[in-house]
Amino acid sequence: MNWTVYLQALLVVLAMGIVTWAISMAKKNLGIVDILWPLMFLASALVYAFSSTPLGTTNTILLILVAAWSLRLAIHLFIRNWNKEEDRRYAEMRANGGPAYAFKSLYKIFVLQAVLSWLVSMTLFAAFQASSALSWAIIFGILLWLVGFFFEATGDYQLLKFKSNPENKGKVLDSGLWRYTRHPNYFGEFLTWWGFYCFTLLHAPIIGLLGPLMMSFFLMKFSGVPMLEKDITKRRGAYGEYIKKTNTFFPGPVKSTSDSEG
């Protein structure tokens, strides 16, 4: 493993974070960091990929998958946030930050996200360093990624379309993929990262675990589901009934009782 390459990626994502922070200060909107998050992984992947000479078929496939996931998500977030007010999470930080707000936002949001993305990207680092031939593990990883990409992209599209209809204001989307899981987009992202892990499975299975484990924790226990659902029933009254009949994360049949997901 060439760990110098891994450290080079840290410098790249930190530079991206600082530049984007400066832009956010000028625009007075911290929401731009959401778009930066997936692009940091693409930047890291490019550093890892082009440290491998030659790039090879497997690494080319992996780079395409990372680019597709990253650019799709960044474009979706850009469209979703275009001409919108600053997200309430960041607006609260701005209101409560005091005189040191600008500096706090730099290290609490932009530097933190850069470091977290770099740690998660260790899976990509291990995969590109392995530079292995096509194997059953990689083929399985590609299939897993395809299913995940479908869930994430389709779920995001269905939600964006639902919210674009003024008649749906205050309502809960419970059709399409959202009928089977309350977070199909998060479930899809979960699968894509375990798909990336498969590229490391035969050569660096321990090092490769960090990324999908961290991403799974973020999505299911920290910044994903818990943060989104913390106060959503106050804003959308029908969400309480939706919780009773729909699985939290992993897709499953609609429940006919109020039993919670196991």
N, C-alpha and C positions, 0 to 999 in steps of 0.2 A: 504494500500500500504506500502510495506517495502522499504522505500527509501534508506536504508543502502545498500541494494542489488544493487540499481541503481548506487550509488556512487562507489561500488566495481567494477562494469563494467567499469567505467571511469578509474580507476587505471590500469585495465587490458589493455585497448586499448592504454593508454598513454605509458605503458611499451612496448607494441608491436611497437608503433610508434618510440620510442627512439632506440630500438634494430634494427629495420629496417633501421632507419636513419644511424646508425653506419655501417651497411652492405653497404648501398648506397654510403657512403663516401669511403669505401674500394674499391668498384667496380667502383667508379666514374660515377655512373648512378643513377639519381633520379627516373627513370621510374619504379623502383620496388615498389614505393608507390601505383601505380595503382593496382597491385596485392594485396597489403595489404588492400585496401579499403573494398572489400567484406568480407575478412576474419575477419575484425574487428566486423562486424555484427554477424558472427557466434560465435566469442568469447563472445560477449555480450549476445547472446541468450543462450549460454551454462551456463553462470553465472546466468541468470534469470531462466532458466529451472531447474537447480539443486538446486535452492533455494526453489523450490516447492516440498513439500513432502506429498503424493507421486506425481510422475510426472503426471500421469493421461493420458487418451486416447487423449483428445484434445490437451494438451501440447506436447505430443509425436508427433502428426500429425504436429503441428506448428514447432517443432524443425526439423523435417524431411524436411519440406518445406523451412525453412531458410537455412539448410545445403545444400540442392539441389541447391538453387539459388546461394548461396555464393560460393560453390566449383565449380560449372559449370562456373561461371563468372571468378573466379580466375584462373582456368585451361585455359580458353579461352585467358585471358590476358597474361598468361605465354607463351602460344604457339605463340601468336601474336607478343610478344616482344622478343622472343628468338633470340639471336645473332643479334639483331637490334641495330642501333645507338640510343643514348639517344634522346627522343622526343624533338622536336624543342622548346617547351615551357620551358622545364627544361634546355636545352642547353643555351637558352637566359639568363635564371636566373644565370646560372653558369658564363657566359661571362660578365654579368653586375653586379655580386654580390660583386666584390671587395674582400678585405681581410676578411671581415666578412661573406663571402658567406656561409660557413659551418653552422654557427650559425643561419643565416637567413633562410636557408633551413630547419633547425630543427623546428623552430616555425612557419614559413610561410607555410610549406607543411605538415610535419609529425604530429606535435602537432595539427595543425589546423584540419587536416583530422580526427585525433583521436577524437577531441572534437565534430566535426560535425557528425561523425558516431554515437557517444554517444547520441547526441541530437535526431537524427533521430530514434535511437533504443528505444526511449521512448515508441513507439508503441508496440514493442516487449515486453518491460518491463510490460506495462499495460496488454497485452494479457496473458503473463505467470502468472502474479499476480492474474488475474481473475480466472484462472483454472476452466473454466465453462464446462458444459456438451455440447455435440454436439447439435447445434441449426440450424435453417434456415439461420441465419447470417453467421455462420461458414461454412456451406455447400456452400453458395453463395461465400464466400471468397475463398474457395478452388477452385471453378470453375473459379473465376476471376484470381486467381493465375495461374491456368493451361493454360488459354488463354495467359496471360502475359508471362509465361515461354516459350510457343511455339513461340511467336513473338520474344522474346529476343534471344533465342537460335538459332532459324531458321535464323533470320536476321543476327546474328553474323557469323553463318556458311556460309551463302550465300556470305557475304562480304569477309570473309577469303578465300573462294574458288575462288572468282572473282579476288582478289588481288594476289593470288598465280600464276595466269597465266600471264606470261610476256607480252603477246599480249594485255592485258587490261591496261597497264601502261598509265596513263593520261586520261583513259576513265571513264565514269560514270556508275555505276550499276543502271539500271532502270528496272530490271526484278525481278520475284519472289515477295517477300513481298515489295521489294524496288520500285515496280511499283505503289504501293498504298499509301505509306508514305515514306518520305525521311529519316525517322529515326525509322524503325520498332523495332530496339533493344531498343531504348529509350522508345518508346511507351510500349513495353513489360515490361520494368522495372517499368514504371508508374503503370501498371495494377497489377504487383505482390505486390507493396507496398499498393495499395488500397485493395488488397486481404488480406494482413496482418492486415490492419485496421479493417476488418470485424470481426476478432477475438476479438476485443475490443468493438464492436458496442453496445452490450446489457449491458455492465458492466462499461466501462470507455470510452465512446464515445468522451469526450472532450480531455482527456489526450492522447488518441490514435490518435488524429488528427495530432499531431505535425509531426510525421514521414512522412506520405504521402504528407502533405502540403509542407514540406521542400524538399522532393525528387522531387515533381512536379515542384517546383520553380527552383531547380538546373537543371533539365532536360530541361525545356522549356524556362527559362529566364536567366540562369546564365552560368553554366559550361558545359551544354550539347549542345543543338542546337546553341545558339548564338556563343559560342567559336569555334565550329566546322565549322560553315558557315561564320565566320567573313571574311576570305580571300580565301575561297575555289574556288571562281570563277576566281581568279588570277592563281591558280594552275591547275584548271581543267576548261577550257573554256566552255565545254559543260554543265557545271552545271547550268549556267544561264537559258538555255532552260529547263533543268530538273526541276528547281524551278517553272517555269511557268505552268508546266503541272501536278505537283505532290504535294499533300498535305504536309505541313510541318511536322506535328506530328500525328494527328489522321488519320487513314486510310480512303481513299475515292476513288471514281472512278477517272481515269485519265481525266484531264481537256482538253477540246478541244480549250479553249480560254486562254488568258493571265490573266484572272481574278485571283486575289490573294485569298488565303484561308481566309474564314471568321472566 
